[in-house]
């Protein structure tokens, strides 16, 4: 059975905004000034989706999943050299 909370690949585009007039054109959660990088950095630091939603009014669990999907999409096209590789 499909998870009703899964963000289909194209749907993240409705939740992520890149506007040169908002946050200097950095990717944000649409309708907010919450940077995608803030969401991802917090997740990488071990914070949970629930903690982020509590800490950032206006942020929803679907927004967090959209930020992850956005990052995954970027990772398909770009690689970062790792030291020692």
Gaussian input, Z-matrix of N, CA and C with variables (Angstrom, degrees):
# hf/3-21g

backbone

0 1
 N
 C     1     B1
 C     2     B2     1     A1
 N     3     B3     2     A2     1     D1
 C     4     B4     3     A3     2     D2
 C     5     B5     4     A4     3     D3
 N     6     B6     5     A5     4     D4
 C     7     B7     6     A6     5     D5
 C     8     B8     7     A7     6     D6
 N     9     B9     8     A8     7     D7
 C    10    B10     9     A9     8     D8
 C    11    B11    10    A10     9     D9
 N    12    B12    11    A11    10    D10
 C    13    B13    12    A12    11    D11
 C    14    B14    13    A13    12    D12
 N    15    B15    14    A14    13    D13
 C    16    B16    15    A15    14    D14
 C    17    B17    16    A16    15    D15
 N    18    B18    17    A17    16    D16
 C    19    B19    18    A18    17    D17
 C    20    B20    19    A19    18    D18
 N    21    B21    20    A20    19    D19
 C    22    B22    21    A21    20    D20
 C    23    B23    22    A22    21    D21
 N    24    B24    23    A23    22    D22
 C    25    B25    24    A24    23    D23
 C    26    B26    25    A25    24    D24
 N    27    B27    26    A26    25    D25
 C    28    B28    27    A27    26    D26
 C    29    B29    28    A28    27    D27
 N    30    B30    29    A29    28    D28
 C    31    B31    30    A30    29    D29
 C    32    B32    31    A31    30    D30
 N    33    B33    32    A32    31    D31
 C    34    B34    33    A33    32    D32
 C    35    B35    34    A34    33    D33
 N    36    B36    35    A35    34    D34
 C    37    B37    36    A36    35    D35
 C    38    B38    37    A37    36    D36
 N    39    B39    38    A38    37    D37
 C    40    B40    39    A39    38    D38
 C    41    B41    40    A40    39    D39
 N    42    B42    41    A41    40    D40
 C    43    B43    42    A42    41    D41
 C    44    B44    43    A43    42    D42
 N    45    B45    44    A44    43    D43
 C    46    B46    45    A45    44    D44
 C    47    B47    46    A46    45    D45
 N    48    B48    47    A47    46    D46
 C    49    B49    48    A48    47    D47
 C    50    B50    49    A49    48    D48
 N    51    B51    50    A50    49    D49
 C    52    B52    51    A51    50    D50
 C    53    B53    52    A52    51    D51
 N    54    B54    53    A53    52    D52
 C    55    B55    54    A54    53    D53
 C    56    B56    55    A55    54    D54
 N    57    B57    56    A56    55    D55
 C    58    B58    57    A57    56    D56
 C    59    B59    58    A58    57    D57
 N    60    B60    59    A59    58    D58
 C    61    B61    60    A60    59    D59
 C    62    B62    61    A61    60    D60
 N    63    B63    62    A62    61    D61
 C    64    B64    63    A63    62    D62
 C    65    B65    64    A64    63    D63
 N    66    B66    65    A65    64    D64
 C    67    B67    66    A66    65    D65
 C    68    B68    67    A67    66    D66
 N    69    B69    68    A68    67    D67
 C    70    B70    69    A69    68    D68
 C    71    B71    70    A70    69    D69
 N    72    B72    71    A71    70    D70
 C    73    B73    72    A72    71    D71
 C    74    B74    73    A73    72    D72
 N    75    B75    74    A74    73    D73
 C    76    B76    75    A75    74    D74
 C    77    B77    76    A76    75    D75
 N    78    B78    77    A77    76    D76
 C    79    B79    78    A78    77    D77
 C    80    B80    79    A79    78    D78
 N    81    B81    80    A80    79    D79
 C    82    B82    81    A81    80    D80
 C    83    B83    82    A82    81    D81
 N    84    B84    83    A83    82    D82
 C    85    B85    84    A84    83    D83
 C    86    B86    85    A85    84    D84
 N    87    B87    86    A86    85    D85
 C    88    B88    87    A87    86    D86
 C    89    B89    88    A88    87    D87
 N    90    B90    89    A89    88    D88
 C    91    B91    90    A90    89    D89
 C    92    B92    91    A91    90    D90
 N    93    B93    92    A92    91    D91
 C    94    B94    93    A93    92    D92
 C    95    B95    94    A94    93    D93
 N    96    B96    95    A95    94    D94
 C    97    B97    96    A96    95    D95
 C    98    B98    97    A97    96    D96
 N    99    B99    98    A98    97    D97
 C   100   B100    99    A99    98    D98
 C   101   B101   100   A100    99    D99
 N   102   B102   101   A101   100   D100
 C   103   B103   102   A102   101   D101
 C   104   B104   103   A103   102   D102
 N   105   B105   104   A104   103   D103
 C   106   B106   105   A105   104   D104
 C   107   B107   106   A106   105   D105
 N   108   B108   107   A107   106   D106
 C   109   B109   108   A108   107   D107
 C   110   B110   109   A109   108   D108
 N   111   B111   110   A110   109   D109
 C   112   B112   111   A111   110   D110
 C   113   B113   112   A112   111   D111
 N   114   B114   113   A113   112   D112
 C   115   B115   114   A114   113   D113
 C   116   B116   115   A115   114   D114
 N   117   B117   116   A116   115   D115
 C   118   B118   117   A117   116   D116
 C   119   B119   118   A118   117   D117
 N   120   B120   119   A119   118   D118
 C   121   B121   120   A120   119   D119
 C   122   B122   121   A121   120   D120
 N   123   B123   122   A122   121   D121
 C   124   B124   123   A123   122   D122
 C   125   B125   124   A124   123   D123
 N   126   B126   125   A125   124   D124
 C   127   B127   126   A126   125   D125
 C   128   B128   127   A127   126   D126
 N   129   B129   128   A128   127   D127
 C   130   B130   129   A129   128   D128
 C   131   B131   130   A130   129   D129
 N   132   B132   131   A131   130   D130
 C   133   B133   132   A132   131   D131
 C   134   B134   133   A133   132   D132
 N   135   B135   134   A134   133   D133
 C   136   B136   135   A135   134   D134
 C   137   B137   136   A136   135   D135
 N   138   B138   137   A137   136   D136
 C   139   B139   138   A138   137   D137
 C   140   B140   139   A139   138   D138
 N   141   B141   140   A140   139   D139
 C   142   B142   141   A141   140   D140
 C   143   B143   142   A142   141   D141
 N   144   B144   143   A143   142   D142
 C   145   B145   144   A144   143   D143
 C   146   B146   145   A145   144   D144
 N   147   B147   146   A146   145   D145
 C   148   B148   147   A147   146   D146
 C   149   B149   148   A148   147   D147
 N   150   B150   149   A149   148   D148
 C   151   B151   150   A150   149   D149
 C   152   B152   151   A151   150   D150
 N   153   B153   152   A152   151   D151
 C   154   B154   153   A153   152   D152
 C   155   B155   154   A154   153   D153
 N   156   B156   155   A155   154   D154
 C   157   B157   156   A156   155   D155
 C   158   B158   157   A157   156   D156
 N   159   B159   158   A158   157   D157
 C   160   B160   159   A159   158   D158
 C   161   B161   160   A160   159   D159
 N   162   B162   161   A161   160   D160
 C   163   B163   162   A162   161   D161
 C   164   B164   163   A163   162   D162
 N   165   B165   164   A164   163   D163
 C   166   B166   165   A165   164   D164
 C   167   B167   166   A166   165   D165
 N   168   B168   167   A167   166   D166
 C   169   B169   168   A168   167   D167
 C   170   B170   169   A169   168   D168
 N   171   B171   170   A170   169   D169
 C   172   B172   171   A171   170   D170
 C   173   B173   172   A172   171   D171
 N   174   B174   173   A173   172   D172
 C   175   B175   174   A174   173   D173
 C   176   B176   175   A175   174   D174
 N   177   B177   176   A176   175   D175
 C   178   B178   177   A177   176   D176
 C   179   B179   178   A178   177   D177
 N   180   B180   179   A179   178   D178
 C   181   B181   180   A180   179   D179
 C   182   B182   181   A181   180   D180
 N   183   B183   182   A182   181   D181
 C   184   B184   183   A183   182   D182
 C   185   B185   184   A184   183   D183
 N   186   B186   185   A185   184   D184
 C   187   B187   186   A186   185   D185
 C   188   B188   187   A187   186   D186
 N   189   B189   188   A188   187   D187
 C   190   B190   189   A189   188   D188
 C   191   B191   190   A190   189   D189
 N   192   B192   191   A191   190   D190
 C   193   B193   192   A192   191   D191
 C   194   B194   193   A193   192   D192
 N   195   B195   194   A194   193   D193
 C   196   B196   195   A195   194   D194
 C   197   B197   196   A196   195   D195
 N   198   B198   197   A197   196   D196
 C   199   B199   198   A198   197   D197
 C   200   B200   199   A199   198   D198
 N   201   B201   200   A200   199   D199
 C   202   B202   201   A201   200   D200
 C   203   B203   202   A202   201   D201
 N   204   B204   203   A203   202   D202
 C   205   B205   204   A204   203   D203
 C   206   B206   205   A205   204   D204
 N   207   B207   206   A206   205   D205
 C   208   B208   207   A207   206   D206
 C   209   B209   208   A208   207   D207
 N   210   B210   209   A209   208   D208
 C   211   B211   210   A210   209   D209
 C   212   B212   211   A211   210   D210
 N   213   B213   212   A212   211   D211
 C   214   B214   213   A213   212   D212
 C   215   B215   214   A214   213   D213
 N   216   B216   215   A215   214   D214
 C   217   B217   216   A216   215   D215
 C   218   B218   217   A217   216   D216
 N   219   B219   218   A218   217   D217
 C   220   B220   219   A219   218   D218
 C   221   B221   220   A220   219   D219
 N   222   B222   221   A221   220   D220
 C   223   B223   222   A222   221   D221
 C   224   B224   223   A223   222   D222
 N   225   B225   224   A224   223   D223
 C   226   B226   225   A225   224   D224
 C   227   B227   226   A226   225   D225
 N   228   B228   227   A227   226   D226
 C   229   B229   228   A228   227   D227
 C   230   B230   229   A229   228   D228
 N   231   B231   230   A230   229   D229
 C   232   B232   231   A231   230   D230
 C   233   B233   232   A232   231   D231
 N   234   B234   233   A233   232   D232
 C   235   B235   234   A234   233   D233
 C   236   B236   235   A235   234   D234
 N   237   B237   236   A236   235   D235
 C   238   B238   237   A237   236   D236
 C   239   B239   238   A238   237   D237
 N   240   B240   239   A239   238   D238
 C   241   B241   240   A240   239   D239
 C   242   B242   241   A241   240   D240
 N   243   B243   242   A242   241   D241
 C   244   B244   243   A243   242   D242
 C   245   B245   244   A244   243   D243
 N   246   B246   245   A245   244   D244
 C   247   B247   246   A246   245   D245
 C   248   B248   247   A247   246   D246
 N   249   B249   248   A248   247   D247
 C   250   B250   249   A249   248   D248
 C   251   B251   250   A250   249   D249
 N   252   B252   251   A251   250   D250
 C   253   B253   252   A252   251   D251
 C   254   B254   253   A253   252   D252

   B1=1.4401
   B2=1.5284
   B3=1.3076
   B4=1.4638
   B5=1.5202
   B6=1.3258
   B7=1.4569
   B8=1.5250
   B9=1.3114
   B10=1.4654
   B11=1.5213
   B12=1.3354
   B13=1.4559
   B14=1.5249
   B15=1.3118
   B16=1.4545
   B17=1.5267
   B18=1.3305
   B19=1.4591
   B20=1.5223
   B21=1.3417
   B22=1.4614
   B23=1.5272
   B24=1.3226
   B25=1.4639
   B26=1.5263
   B27=1.3017
   B28=1.4663
   B29=1.5248
   B30=1.3208
   B31=1.4622
   B32=1.5233
   B33=1.3306
   B34=1.4570
   B35=1.5244
   B36=1.3193
   B37=1.4750
   B38=1.5235
   B39=1.3139
   B40=1.4623
   B41=1.5271
   B42=1.3142
   B43=1.4676
   B44=1.5185
   B45=1.3238
   B46=1.4599
   B47=1.5225
   B48=1.3196
   B49=1.4596
   B50=1.5272
   B51=1.3158
   B52=1.4626
   B53=1.5236
   B54=1.3230
   B55=1.4613
   B56=1.5240
   B57=1.3259
   B58=1.4708
   B59=1.5328
   B60=1.3261
   B61=1.4679
   B62=1.5231
   B63=1.3315
   B64=1.4697
   B65=1.5218
   B66=1.3139
   B67=1.4775
   B68=1.5297
   B69=1.3170
   B70=1.4715
   B71=1.5251
   B72=1.3318
   B73=1.4568
   B74=1.5143
   B75=1.3267
   B76=1.4638
   B77=1.5277
   B78=1.3040
   B79=1.4682
   B80=1.5255
   B81=1.3362
   B82=1.4725
   B83=1.5200
   B84=1.3172
   B85=1.4516
   B86=1.5273
   B87=1.3185
   B88=1.4626
   B89=1.5245
   B90=1.3308
   B91=1.4516
   B92=1.5153
   B93=1.3342
   B94=1.4688
   B95=1.5253
   B96=1.3010
   B97=1.4631
   B98=1.5267
   B99=1.3118
   B100=1.4605
   B101=1.5213
   B102=1.3184
   B103=1.4635
   B104=1.5297
   B105=1.3140
   B106=1.4667
   B107=1.5266
   B108=1.3282
   B109=1.4650
   B110=1.5227
   B111=1.3255
   B112=1.4677
   B113=1.5294
   B114=1.3150
   B115=1.4672
   B116=1.5303
   B117=1.3247
   B118=1.4606
   B119=1.5245
   B120=1.3282
   B121=1.4605
   B122=1.5332
   B123=1.3292
   B124=1.4624
   B125=1.5221
   B126=1.3229
   B127=1.4612
   B128=1.5228
   B129=1.3260
   B130=1.4680
   B131=1.5259
   B132=1.3307
   B133=1.4594
   B134=1.5299
   B135=1.3363
   B136=1.4552
   B137=1.5171
   B138=1.3261
   B139=1.4599
   B140=1.5174
   B141=1.3104
   B142=1.4573
   B143=1.5265
   B144=1.3157
   B145=1.4583
   B146=1.5214
   B147=1.3088
   B148=1.4590
   B149=1.5266
   B150=1.3258
   B151=1.4665
   B152=1.5299
   B153=1.3218
   B154=1.4665
   B155=1.5180
   B156=1.3249
   B157=1.4655
   B158=1.5267
   B159=1.3147
   B160=1.4643
   B161=1.5351
   B162=1.3255
   B163=1.4672
   B164=1.5316
   B165=1.3186
   B166=1.4681
   B167=1.5272
   B168=1.3329
   B169=1.4682
   B170=1.5307
   B171=1.2922
   B172=1.4591
   B173=1.5205
   B174=1.3223
   B175=1.4623
   B176=1.5245
   B177=1.3192
   B178=1.4643
   B179=1.5285
   B180=1.3184
   B181=1.4651
   B182=1.5328
   B183=1.3293
   B184=1.4640
   B185=1.5268
   B186=1.3353
   B187=1.4646
   B188=1.5222
   B189=1.3132
   B190=1.4695
   B191=1.5250
   B192=1.3222
   B193=1.4699
   B194=1.5295
   B195=1.3137
   B196=1.4635
   B197=1.5295
   B198=1.3286
   B199=1.4635
   B200=1.5265
   B201=1.3209
   B202=1.4653
   B203=1.5304
   B204=1.3205
   B205=1.4712
   B206=1.5228
   B207=1.3322
   B208=1.4697
   B209=1.5350
   B210=1.3241
   B211=1.4635
   B212=1.5277
   B213=1.3208
   B214=1.4662
   B215=1.5231
   B216=1.3190
   B217=1.4637
   B218=1.5251
   B219=1.3267
   B220=1.4619
   B221=1.5199
   B222=1.3132
   B223=1.4592
   B224=1.5278
   B225=1.3169
   B226=1.4630
   B227=1.5170
   B228=1.3253
   B229=1.4575
   B230=1.5142
   B231=1.3016
   B232=1.4685
   B233=1.5161
   B234=1.3077
   B235=1.4501
   B236=1.5158
   B237=1.2949
   B238=1.4521
   B239=1.5152
   B240=1.3352
   B241=1.4540
   B242=1.5298
   B243=1.2992
   B244=1.4527
   B245=1.5258
   B246=1.3039
   B247=1.4570
   B248=1.5215
   B249=1.3018
   B250=1.4521
   B251=1.5146
   B252=1.3360
   B253=1.4673
   B254=1.5001
   A1=109.66
   A2=117.78
   A3=122.30
   A4=110.70
   A5=115.77
   A6=121.68
   A7=108.86
   A8=116.98
   A9=119.59
   A10=112.16
   A11=117.45
   A12=120.88
   A13=112.81
   A14=117.62
   A15=120.20
   A16=109.30
   A17=115.85
   A18=120.50
   A19=107.37
   A20=117.94
   A21=118.80
   A22=109.95
   A23=118.14
   A24=121.07
   A25=115.39
   A26=118.69
   A27=119.59
   A28=112.58
   A29=118.91
   A30=121.13
   A31=113.93
   A32=118.37
   A33=119.03
   A34=110.15
   A35=117.47
   A36=120.99
   A37=111.68
   A38=117.54
   A39=120.69
   A40=111.22
   A41=118.16
   A42=121.81
   A43=113.17
   A44=117.50
   A45=121.74
   A46=108.45
   A47=115.52
   A48=120.98
   A49=109.79
   A50=115.40
   A51=121.40
   A52=106.17
   A53=115.58
   A54=122.18
   A55=107.82
   A56=117.67
   A57=119.49
   A58=113.35
   A59=117.73
   A60=121.15
   A61=113.05
   A62=116.62
   A63=121.00
   A64=108.76
   A65=116.21
   A66=122.08
   A67=112.48
   A68=115.71
   A69=121.90
   A70=113.38
   A71=116.19
   A72=120.54
   A73=115.28
   A74=117.25
   A75=119.54
   A76=109.37
   A77=116.24
   A78=121.20
   A79=110.05
   A80=114.93
   A81=122.56
   A82=108.76
   A83=114.27
   A84=119.76
   A85=105.98
   A86=117.58
   A87=122.20
   A88=110.99
   A89=115.18
   A90=121.53
   A91=114.31
   A92=116.98
   A93=121.38
   A94=108.20
   A95=114.86
   A96=121.59
   A97=109.87
   A98=115.65
   A99=121.12
   A100=107.76
   A101=116.55
   A102=121.43
   A103=111.00
   A104=115.24
   A105=120.61
   A106=109.30
   A107=116.78
   A108=119.35
   A109=111.94
   A110=118.03
   A111=120.97
   A112=109.44
   A113=116.01
   A114=120.30
   A115=109.80
   A116=116.74
   A117=120.78
   A118=112.07
   A119=117.43
   A120=120.58
   A121=110.80
   A122=116.45
   A123=120.23
   A124=111.57
   A125=117.17
   A126=120.30
   A127=110.67
   A128=116.40
   A129=120.78
   A130=111.36
   A131=116.62
   A132=121.42
   A133=112.35
   A134=116.54
   A135=120.06
   A136=115.37
   A137=117.78
   A138=119.93
   A139=108.67
   A140=116.43
   A141=120.80
   A142=110.61
   A143=114.62
   A144=119.90
   A145=110.03
   A146=117.03
   A147=121.48
   A148=111.30
   A149=116.69
   A150=120.38
   A151=110.63
   A152=117.03
   A153=120.23
   A154=111.42
   A155=116.80
   A156=120.89
   A157=109.72
   A158=116.22
   A159=120.17
   A160=111.35
   A161=116.61
   A162=121.83
   A163=114.02
   A164=116.85
   A165=121.15
   A166=110.16
   A167=116.63
   A168=119.11
   A169=110.63
   A170=115.82
   A171=120.99
   A172=113.52
   A173=117.15
   A174=121.69
   A175=109.17
   A176=116.27
   A177=121.50
   A178=109.69
   A179=117.59
   A180=119.59
   A181=111.88
   A182=118.19
   A183=119.93
   A184=111.49
   A185=117.89
   A186=120.73
   A187=110.43
   A188=116.79
   A189=120.87
   A190=109.30
   A191=116.81
   A192=120.06
   A193=111.01
   A194=117.09
   A195=120.31
   A196=110.85
   A197=117.55
   A198=121.03
   A199=110.50
   A200=116.11
   A201=120.29
   A202=110.34
   A203=116.88
   A204=120.68
   A205=111.01
   A206=117.02
   A207=122.02
   A208=109.51
   A209=116.34
   A210=120.32
   A211=111.29
   A212=116.79
   A213=120.23
   A214=110.64
   A215=116.60
   A216=120.54
   A217=110.66
   A218=116.92
   A219=120.14
   A220=111.28
   A221=116.89
   A222=120.86
   A223=111.94
   A224=117.65
   A225=120.05
   A226=111.66
   A227=116.73
   A228=121.16
   A229=114.52
   A230=116.76
   A231=119.41
   A232=109.84
   A233=115.11
   A234=120.40
   A235=108.46
   A236=116.18
   A237=121.66
   A238=107.12
   A239=116.93
   A240=117.67
   A241=110.80
   A242=116.18
   A243=121.81
   A244=108.44
   A245=117.29
   A246=119.57
   A247=109.44
   A248=115.84
   A249=121.08
   A250=113.48
   A251=117.07
   A252=119.38
   A253=111.21
   D1=132.48
   D2=-177.65
   D3=-69.62
   D4=140.19
   D5=176.81
   D6=-75.32
   D7=124.81
   D8=-177.10
   D9=-71.36
   D10=-8.47
   D11=-179.37
   D12=-98.70
   D13=3.36
   D14=-179.90
   D15=-76.02
   D16=130.68
   D17=177.01
   D18=-85.53
   D19=112.87
   D20=175.59
   D21=-59.34
   D22=151.19
   D23=-174.02
   D24=-49.05
   D25=-39.44
   D26=-176.74
   D27=-82.11
   D28=-21.20
   D29=-173.92
   D30=-69.03
   D31=-24.77
   D32=179.52
   D33=-60.49
   D34=-26.48
   D35=-178.52
   D36=-65.31
   D37=-21.83
   D38=177.30
   D39=-82.90
   D40=-16.12
   D41=-176.04
   D42=-107.21
   D43=-11.79
   D44=-179.49
   D45=-112.25
   D46=135.27
   D47=-177.46
   D48=-125.46
   D49=138.08
   D50=172.59
   D51=-126.82
   D52=109.56
   D53=-175.74
   D54=-136.33
   D55=122.10
   D56=-177.90
   D57=-58.79
   D58=-17.84
   D59=179.71
   D60=-88.88
   D61=-5.99
   D62=-178.55
   D63=-123.04
   D64=122.67
   D65=177.47
   D66=51.95
   D67=40.04
   D68=177.23
   D69=56.06
   D70=30.39
   D71=176.21
   D72=80.82
   D73=7.97
   D74=177.06
   D75=-77.97
   D76=151.10
   D77=-179.10
   D78=-63.34
   D79=128.81
   D80=-179.79
   D81=-129.17
   D82=163.48
   D83=169.05
   D84=-70.14
   D85=127.55
   D86=-175.49
   D87=-53.86
   D88=135.20
   D89=178.19
   D90=80.50
   D91=4.52
   D92=179.26
   D93=-133.88
   D94=178.68
   D95=170.47
   D96=-112.94
   D97=25.82
   D98=178.28
   D99=-86.06
   D100=113.48
   D101=-178.52
   D102=-70.18
   D103=141.93
   D104=174.66
   D105=-58.03
   D106=-38.50
   D107=-179.92
   D108=-63.34
   D109=-33.30
   D110=177.17
   D111=-64.48
   D112=-44.23
   D113=178.91
   D114=-61.62
   D115=-48.93
   D116=-177.37
   D117=-66.21
   D118=-41.82
   D119=178.89
   D120=-61.50
   D121=-41.24
   D122=178.61
   D123=-65.22
   D124=-41.81
   D125=177.03
   D126=-63.38
   D127=-43.09
   D128=179.66
   D129=-63.22
   D130=-29.10
   D131=179.27
   D132=-81.48
   D133=-1.29
   D134=175.83
   D135=101.24
   D136=1.37
   D137=177.41
   D138=-71.69
   D139=149.00
   D140=-179.70
   D141=-93.10
   D142=163.92
   D143=175.17
   D144=-56.55
   D145=-43.23
   D146=-179.25
   D147=-60.51
   D148=-41.44
   D149=178.58
   D150=-64.99
   D151=-41.71
   D152=179.77
   D153=-64.05
   D154=-42.86
   D155=179.86
   D156=-63.00
   D157=-36.53
   D158=178.21
   D159=-70.49
   D160=-39.64
   D161=-176.41
   D162=-76.48
   D163=-28.58
   D164=-174.97
   D165=-120.61
   D166=95.58
   D167=177.73
   D168=-56.59
   D169=138.35
   D170=-178.40
   D171=95.76
   D172=-15.67
   D173=179.02
   D174=-88.35
   D175=135.93
   D176=179.16
   D177=-117.17
   D178=162.98
   D179=175.20
   D180=-57.01
   D181=-37.46
   D182=177.73
   D183=-64.96
   D184=-33.14
   D185=175.98
   D186=-64.73
   D187=-40.59
   D188=178.95
   D189=-63.33
   D190=-45.54
   D191=178.14
   D192=-63.37
   D193=-35.87
   D194=178.20
   D195=-65.65
   D196=-38.18
   D197=177.22
   D198=-62.50
   D199=-41.04
   D200=177.85
   D201=-65.75
   D202=-42.83
   D203=178.96
   D204=-63.49
   D205=-38.64
   D206=176.90
   D207=-60.76
   D208=-47.29
   D209=179.33
   D210=-63.43
   D211=-39.46
   D212=178.09
   D213=-62.98
   D214=-41.07
   D215=178.09
   D216=-60.91
   D217=-43.47
   D218=177.68
   D219=-63.51
   D220=-37.47
   D221=-178.67
   D222=-66.75
   D223=-24.74
   D224=176.99
   D225=-67.11
   D226=-29.76
   D227=-174.46
   D228=-103.24
   D229=-18.73
   D230=-173.48
   D231=-129.84
   D232=147.99
   D233=173.32
   D234=-127.64
   D235=154.54
   D236=178.19
   D237=-118.06
   D238=124.40
   D239=178.57
   D240=-63.39
   D241=138.28
   D242=179.16
   D243=-104.45
   D244=139.36
   D245=179.77
   D246=-63.10
   D247=141.59
   D248=-179.72
   D249=85.06
   D250=2.34
   D251=179.81
   D252=-94.39

